[in-house]
Every structure is written in structure tokens, then in C-alpha cells.
Amino acid sequence: MQVTRYTLVYALLMTAVVVSSNFLVQYPLSGTLWGIALGDLLTWGAFTYPVAFLVTDLTNRQFGPSIARRVVFAGFFAGVALSFWTSVPRIAIASGSAFLIGQLLDISVFNRLRRQTWWRAPLAGSLAGSALDTLLFFSLAFAPAFFVFGANDPFAIEWAPLLGVLSLEVPRWVSWALGDLSVKVLVGIVMLLPYGALMSVLKPMPPARAPN
């Protein structure tokens, strides 16, 4: 009963993260920072999506990979379904595909490292998952080659200075991907704080008990 209750809570949290991120990724930041046009570099979704890895890692730590995968699949199906109401279909498809593959990679890496120093498993898992997720999402969502999933976003495929400042010009979505990954790495490191704080509360349940 406790497992079912916690699984439902984790699944709802995951769904909320996915849906909000799918909505916010459609909106580039406005303004400039140190002369950099933030709209050429980041979308708001970059700040919310890394929380999904925290949810996955906490589930994995407490109940093991089998329950963690259930939460990921629940978040995947519910998130994609609801995302069709809050974003365009191409974004929903790209997000769902990238989310599922990235989260499953996170679970795999976490399990390989879970008996090592407490921070290695969540950090390595989230970094590996974030890198793959970013590559898949931005390619499927914005690269002209994947127009089969929906119309290309004119603003996203416009050429602009790389990262908003370099002389090399690339499609704007490439800078979004690099900026998004940078934020995910930073947020992934910050997420170690709540993960570490919750370790003493959300302890591994038998028989999936692990010493991390």
C-alpha cells in the first residue's frame, strides 16, 4: 500500500514536470545579459525539466529500478497526452521520445553506481540522461530534417551567432540546445542538495535496500 501511494505521488510529480516543461520550452527568455540576447540561448523549460531526474532518482533510491521505470512510463504517457493540449504536437512527440530514453538511461546509470559515494549515482545519471535528452529533444523538435513531425518553427531555424555572442552562426535551436544542456548540468548539480537532504527521509525499502 505504501509503495502504491508513493508511486502515485512520484508519477503525479513527474507528469507535472513534463507538462510544464513542454509548455515553457516554447518560450525563449527575453532581454539581454552581458550583451547576450537570452532568446538566442535559452527557453524557460530548461529550468524546470531537470527536476524530472530528481524525481526518478528518488524513486529509484527508495523503491528500485522497477518502480522507477513505472513512474517514468506513467509520466511519459500522461505527460505526452496532456502536452498535446498545452503545446504543439511536434513538441509533445519530441519531448516524449527524449524524456523516455533519457530517463531510462538515468535509471541504468544510477543502478550501476548506487553503491558508490552517495552523490555519484544521481549526478552521473542525471548528466548522462540530460545529454541524451537534449540531443534528442532539440533535434526532433526543431531540426528541419524532422519536419515530418510538424512544421518547422521559423524563429528556431533562423541563423544567429552561436550562443548569442560568437562569430560563428548556427540555427538558433542549436544554441538553445547548448544553453539548455548547460542549465541542466547546473540544475543537476543543485538538485544534489534536495536529494542529499531527503536521503534520511526516503530510505530504500526492503528488498531494494542500498547503502547509498
N, C-alpha and C positions, 0 to 999 in steps of 0.2 A: 504493500500500500504506500509506504514511504517513497519507494522507487518510482511508482506511478505518479505520485504527487509532484516529486521533484522533476521528473521527466517532462511533465506538462508545463511546469514553470519555466524550465530551460527552453522548451520548444516555443513557448509564447514570447520569451525574451528574444530568441533567435529570429522569429518572424518579425517582430517589431524592428529589429536592427536591419534586416534585409529590406523591408518595405521602405523604411525611412531613408536608407542609403540609396535605393533605386530612385526615389523621388529627388533627393538632394543632389545626385550626381548630374542631373540635368541643368544645374545652376552654377556657372562659374563664379568665383569670388569677384567682387567689384573693387575698384580702387587700385592704388599702387603702393608698393613697399620698396623703399630704396631705389626708386625709379623703375621697378619691375611691375608690369601690368599683371596683376594677380589672375585676371581672367584668362591669360595665356598659360597659366601654370597649374591652377587648382580648381576643383569643384568642391562644394560643401560636403559631398558624400565621402570624401577622403577622411573626414574627421569622425564619422560615425561607424563606418564599416569595420574597422579593426576591433571593435567591441565584440564582433561575432567570434573572433578567435578566443577571446577571454571566456565567452560562454561555452564554447566547445572544450577548451582545456579544463575548465572547472568540472564540466560533466564527465570528461574522461578521467580526471583525477578521482572523482568521487565514486563513479559507477563503472568505469572501464570503457573500453573501445566500443563494445556492442551497443550500450546505451547511448554513447556519444554519437554513433552513426545514426541511431534512431532520431536523435534530436536534430542532426544535420538534415536528414531526409524530411523530417517534419517541417523544418524551417525552409527547406528547398521548395516543397510542394505548396505550402501555404504562402510563402513569400512570393513565388513566381505568380501564383494565381491572383493574389492581391495586387501585385505590381502591374498587372495588365490594366488595373483600374487607376493607378496613380502615375504611370509612366507609359511611354510608347512601347509597342510590342518588342521592338528590336532591343531596347534597353532591358526589358524583362528577360528575354531569351539569353542575352549576353551575360546578364547578372546571374541567372540561374545556373548556367553552364559553368561559369567561372567559380561561383560560390561552391557548388557541389564538389568539383575537382580539387579546389584549393583547400576546402575544409577536410576532405578525406586524406589529403596529403598531410595536413596538420596533425590529424589523429595518428597516422602512421609514424611520423617523425617523433611525436610526443611519446608514443609507446616504446620506441627504441631507446629513448633517453630518460624515461621516467624514474629509473633507479639511480640516476646520477644526481649531482647537485640540483637543488630544488628549482633553480631558475633556468637551467639549460633546456629542459623539455618544453616549457611554454614559449620560451624565446625562440629556440630553433624551429619549433613547429609553426609559430606564427610568421616568422620571417620567410620560411620556405613556402608556406601556403600563400602569403601575401604576394610574393614574387610571381608565382604561377597564376594566381587570381588576377593580378594586374595585367599581365601579358594577355591572358585570355579575354578578360572583360573589355579592355580598350580596343583590342583588335576586332572582336566580334561586334562591338557597339558602334565603332566609328570608322574603321578602315574601309575604304571604298571597295576593296576586294570582297567584302562580305555584305554587299548591298542586297543579296538575296533575302536577308533577314529584315530588310526595311530600307526606306530611303536614307541617303546619306545626309548628315547634318552639315549644311553649308559652312557654318561657323567652325565646326570641329575640323573640317578638312582644309580650311584655309591655311596657307603657308604663313608662318610667323617665326620670329627669332627663337631659336631653341632656348627653352626655359625663360623666354621673355627678354633675354639680355644678350645672348651670344650672337655672333655674326652669322653663324650657320642657320639657315631657315629650314624648317620641317613642318609638316602638317600640325596644326595646333593640338590635336589629340595625342600626339607623341609626347609633347611637353606635359600635357595633363597626366599621362601615364607615369612619367618620371617624377613629376611633382607628387602625384598620388602615392607612388611607392615610397618616396621619401617621408611623407607624412605617416604612412602605415608603419614604417620602421620606427619612427619616433614614438608614435602612439603605442606600438607593440612593446617598446621598452617601458613606457609609462604604465602600461597595463600590468606590468610585473608587480606594481605596488598593490593594487587591489587583489591580485592573485595571491601574493605573499600574505596579505592581511587576512584573507579568507581561508588560508590553508588550515588554520587551527580550528575553524568552524566547520568547514566542509571536508571532513576527513574521509579517506577511502572506506567504502563499505565492504564487508566480507562478501565473497572471497576475493574481491579485486583489490585487496589492501596492498598498498605500495609504500615504501619508506620515504617517498619524496614529499 
